Amino acid sequence: VHLILDFNNCNKLNDEGCQAIGLLVNHSFTTLTKLVLNFSCQIGYNGNKITDGALYYLGNALKRCSSLTHLTLNFMDNSNITDQGVKDIAQAFPSFPKLSLLDLNIENCNKLTIN
């Protein structure tokens, strides 16, 4: 099963919306092999409202997806994400023994200090 969700410049998306996305991921976790989530915002655009709380929900949901072979997460230009949110997502990575492609874009997330 492939799940591709594109929320590029969705200015109404918030942490609760990401919690619902996490529930959707949990529903298909046993057969989910490819997951693409795009939460990017254009600089200067009134982008989405997701914070580290959203990444916490997603990280917990992803921990059950042991069949994943392809994971793409795009948070480009999201000014509400900090190091803690990225750490919450990263904690799920050991759950993917079959993962062959990981694409994590956190470019221009100006609250990040991780190098």
N, C-alpha and C positions, 0 to 999 in steps of 0.2 A: 504494500500500500504506500502510495506517495501522497503527501499532504503539502501543498504549497499555498501559503497565505501571504498576500501582499497588502500591507497597510501603509504604503508609502504616502507620507503627508496626510495621514488621517488625523486631523486635529481634535477629534473627539475621543480617540482611543486613550484609555487610562489603565491603571493597575487592575481594576475589576474586569475589564475586557480581556486582559492577559490571563487572569485567573480562569475565565471561561475558555480561552484558548488552551490552557493547561488541561482543563477537563476534557476537551476534545482530543487532545493528544493522549491522555490517559485512556480514553475510550478505545483507541485504536492501537494501543501500545504493543500488543503481541505481534501484530503484522506490519507495523510501520517500519519501512526501510529507508525512506527518503523524506526529510523534513526541511522545508525552506520557509523561513519566517523573515519578512522584510518590514522593519519598523523605522526605516530611514526618514529623515526630515531634511528639507532644504534649508540651508542657512538663511535666516531672515524670514522664513515662512513660519507661521504660527503652528508649529509641529505638534505631535502627539504629547500626551501628558504622562507617559509611562516613566516610572522611577525604578529604583532598586527593588521595590516591592514586586513589580512585574517580573523581574528576572528571578526573584526568589520563587515565585509561583511556577515559572517555566522550568527552572532548574529542578525543582521537586518532581514535576511531571516527567521531565526527560529521564530521570533516574530509572524509570520503569521501562524504558525503550531499548532493551538489549538487542533488538534486531536491526537497529539503525546502521546503515552503511554509508549514508550521505547526510550531512548536517550543515545547513547554511543558516546563519543568523546575522542579520544586517541591522545594526543600530546606528549607522552613520549620522552624524550631525545631531545627535540627541543629547541635549545639554543637561538632562536630569539623571543620567546614569553615572554612578561613582564606582570606585574600586570594589566595593562590597557587592554590587550587583553582578559584576563580572566574575567575582569569586563564587557567587551562588550558582552561576551557570557552569563554571569550571568544575565544581564538585560533582556534576553529573557525568563528566567525561569518562571516568573509569567504568561506567555502566555500559559502555559501547564496545564490546570486544571485537565486533565485526566492522567497526568504522574504518573506512578507507579514504573518505574525503571529508575534511572539516574546513569550512570557510566562515570565519568570524570577523566581521567588519565593525570595528569600534572607532573608525576614523572620525576625527573632529568631535569627539565626546569630551568637551572641555573640562569636565570635573574629574577626569581620570588622571591618576598619577602613576599607574602601572607602566613600566617601560618594557 
